[in-house]
Amino acid sequence: MKNVLVIGSTGQIGSELTRELRKTYGNEHVVAGYIKGAEPQGELRDAGPAELADVTDGELIASVVKRYHIDTIYNLAALLSVVAESKPRLAWRIGIDGLWNILEVARENGCAVFTPSSIGSFGPTTPHELTPQDTIQRPRTMYGVTKVTTELLSDYYNLKYGVDTRSVRFPGVISYVTPPGGGTTDYAVDIYYYAVRGERFVCPIKEGTRMDMIYMPDALKAAIQLMEADPSRLVHRNGFNIASMSFGPETVYQAIRKYKPEFEMVYDVDPLKQCIAESWPDCMDDSCARREWDWAPVYDLDAMTRDMLDKLSVKLKG
Ligand SMILES: NC(=O)c1ccc[n+]([C@@H]2O[C@H](COP(=O)([O-])OP(=O)(O)OC[C@H]3O[C@@H](n4cnc5c(N)ncnc54)[C@H](O)[C@@H]3O)[C@@H](O)[C@H]2O)c1
């Protein structure tokens, strides 16, 4: 039986990953790690253990790991792309100094570590169509700089110290439980909220700007499946490309209009978000993930759209 610590459990991905891991390994075996000011609420707080786990405090992380006999850490602490541009020093402290603390605790206590990378680890000189697994990574955002460093440092701890580090490059994650935390792909979540509320959506990303996206159930499946994968099959370790769907604003708009024909969208492009979006892949090649650990997404744009509209209709009514 695994004992798991989720760091950043109250964020967009953490809130749902913690619940999924508790379903898989049992409530008592999954600790929801949080920071002051972002305490878990409701089911997340009540269903299993919850502990302060700030990545900038290595001793605190070590004490939680020892107390709960943790063997697997999902480290989701980060500042997302748009926020990181306004607080680059803090983004580095959380993303990299924090990761260093976690990898040290993992080395001393024999833990496996999952620290996600992102499509943001690529930059303008990366091939944009079918972006290969191993390719140019020269991002020009602080978010991207921390993500490339995350991949390299995680690989280093695996090669040098044998720490079992693994990760994927998440596309923009679309979900209806916890709102996104300030990334470039947030528009693809927001658009569904506007559609369900019957309001006109003002899109900050230019028509024709394609990016990889993934529906939350597939993102959770990827993280857990990779951490459960047979290590002898893994040629890569950190930063697996995972693809599921790729679209621009006009395509998701049309997908929603199929079910809500009255829905309206206009554009008011945000220069920072647009600049970041244009530097990211249009669509990634995920054949390594498929080959090495049987990655296969379930949701396409239409299936996700139906589910998002159904779930948000219930949520926003209540
Ligand atoms: N959501 C996406 O679309 C997306 C896409 C690609 C990669 N990712 C990556 O997935 C991970 C999780 O993303 P998310 O969308 O859930 O982000 P989020 O912003 O919603 O959540 C981040 C979490 O980190 C916590 N946190 C902040 N500072 C911390 C610290 N010092 N110590 C411990 N925890 C701290 C926050 O309280 C929050 O719970 C991040 O590494 C992110 O870069 C997310």
The ligand as a Tripos MOL2 file, in Angstrom:
@<TRIPOS>MOLECULE
LIG
   44    48     1     0     0
SMALL
NO_CHARGES

@<TRIPOS>ATOM
      1 N1         -3.4330   23.6490  -14.7510 N.am      1 LIG1
      2 C1         -2.7890   23.5570  -15.9070 C.2       1 LIG1
      3 O1         -3.3640   23.8380  -16.9670 O.2       1 LIG1
      4 C2         -1.3530   23.1000  -15.9290 C.ar      1 LIG1
      5 C3         -0.7460   22.8890  -17.1790 C.ar      1 LIG1
      6 C4          0.6000   22.4850  -17.2050 C.ar      1 LIG1
      7 C5          1.2680   22.2380  -16.0300 C.ar      1 LIG1
      8 N2          0.6360   22.4430  -14.8380 N.ar      1 LIG1
      9 C6          1.4140   22.2100  -13.6060 C.3       1 LIG1
     10 O2          0.6900   21.3910  -12.6920 O.3       1 LIG1
     11 C7          0.9970   21.7970  -11.3530 C.3       1 LIG1
     12 C8         -0.2810   22.1420  -10.6200 C.3       1 LIG1
     13 O3         -0.9360   23.1560  -11.3290 O.3       1 LIG1
     14 P1         -2.3470   23.7550  -10.8940 P.3       1 LIG1
     15 O4         -3.0150   24.1840  -12.1460 O.co2     1 LIG1
     16 O5         -3.0550   22.8510   -9.9750 O.co2     1 LIG1
     17 O6         -1.8710   25.0750  -10.1460 O.3       1 LIG1
     18 P2         -2.6450   25.9690   -9.0720 P.3       1 LIG1
     19 O7         -2.0800   27.3390   -9.1490 O.co2     1 LIG1
     20 O8         -4.1140   25.7990   -9.2140 O.co2     1 LIG1
     21 O9         -2.2060   25.2820   -7.6910 O.3       1 LIG1
     22 C9         -0.9100   25.3960   -7.1770 C.3       1 LIG1
     23 C10        -0.9170   24.9310   -5.7500 C.3       1 LIG1
     24 O10         0.3840   25.1610   -5.1960 O.3       1 LIG1
     25 C11         0.2130   25.6650   -3.8860 C.3       1 LIG1
     26 N3          1.4300   26.3740   -3.4640 N.ar      1 LIG1
     27 C12         1.8310   27.6280   -3.7970 C.ar      1 LIG1
     28 N4          2.9850   27.9190   -3.1600 N.ar      1 LIG1
     29 C13         3.3180   26.8310   -2.4340 C.ar      1 LIG1
     30 C14         4.3950   26.5240   -1.5650 C.ar      1 LIG1
     31 N5          5.3410   27.4160   -1.2850 N.pl3     1 LIG1
     32 N6          4.4300   25.2950   -0.9930 N.ar      1 LIG1
     33 C15         3.4580   24.3850   -1.2270 C.ar      1 LIG1
     34 N7          2.4080   24.6300   -2.0290 N.ar      1 LIG1
     35 C16         2.3420   25.8430   -2.6220 C.ar      1 LIG1
     36 C17        -1.0080   26.5340   -3.9510 C.3       1 LIG1
     37 O11        -1.5750   26.7230   -2.6640 O.3       1 LIG1
     38 C18        -1.9100   25.6830   -4.8580 C.3       1 LIG1
     39 O12        -2.6180   24.7400   -4.0710 O.3       1 LIG1
     40 C19         1.9810   22.9690  -11.4840 C.3       1 LIG1
     41 O13         3.2930   22.4780  -11.4480 O.3       1 LIG1
     42 C20         1.6970   23.4980  -12.8570 C.3       1 LIG1
     43 O14         2.7990   24.1820  -13.4080 O.3       1 LIG1
     44 C21        -0.6560   22.8650  -14.7580 C.ar      1 LIG1
@<TRIPOS>BOND
     1     1     2 1
     2     2     3 2
     3     2     4 1
     4     4     5 ar
     5     4    44 ar
     6     5     6 ar
     7     6     7 ar
     8     7     8 ar
     9     8     9 1
    10     8    44 ar
    11     9    10 1
    12     9    42 1
    13    10    11 1
    14    11    12 1
    15    11    40 1
    16    12    13 1
    17    13    14 1
    18    14    15 2
    19    14    16 1
    20    14    17 1
    21    17    18 1
    22    18    19 2
    23    18    20 1
    24    18    21 1
    25    21    22 1
    26    22    23 1
    27    23    24 1
    28    23    38 1
    29    24    25 1
    30    25    26 1
    31    25    36 1
    32    26    27 ar
    33    26    35 ar
    34    27    28 ar
    35    28    29 ar
    36    29    30 ar
    37    29    35 ar
    38    30    31 1
    39    30    32 ar
    40    32    33 ar
    41    33    34 ar
    42    34    35 ar
    43    36    37 1
    44    36    38 1
    45    38    39 1
    46    40    41 1
    47    40    42 1
    48    42    43 1
@<TRIPOS>SUBSTRUCTURE
     1 LIG1         1 GROUP 0 **** ****
